[in-house]
């Protein structure tokens, strides 16, 4: 697939996705790298754009340069966003109570604190980014030391074997000091690459994932 075809396929996918208004989105493609520009009316839509692009075959990387421009009737004061964020985190069953602190500056939400598991860190961001008035989320939530380090590498390999779409023999895993997992190898598409990342994050003792896996 050449760059022109890839660009058109991305444009078609964005127009096909009902949750996206693609009128103000620019698309460029070069050697499998798709650059997105322009603006959208919400942070949730910005994320939806990126997810849609990754669904297109041939996309190897995405440069996200889209700006969130909230309509005048959607502007929300920072203190209101902060209160709504605290409320939605308090209601969440996946985020530990009082584990996350919230700071809001010009619509940008910064999350701080400490949780035990990556899914809790991810859930906190997922809850906040759908709030009206949010322009972006900076997730600075730290992961607490795991109670049971265990054999992290083996746990990841076992998880990969349970994923039918991933050929675990093509993935190389290195465990570094501090609980960082380095992933290398090749997969067929973005979904497989994400599946490997999820497998790594699901293992107890993992504090960071350095995903260097290439899409072949």
Secondary structure by P-SEA (a helix, b strand, c coil): ccaaaaaaaaaaaaaaccccccccbbbbbcccbbbbbcccccaaaaaaaaaaaaaccccccccccbbbbbcccccccaaaaaaaaaaaaaaccccccccbbbbbcccbbbbbbbbccaaaaaaaaaaaaacccccbbbbcccccccccccaaaaaaaaaaaaccccccccbbbbbcccbbbbbbbbbccaaaaaaaaaaaaacccccccccccccc
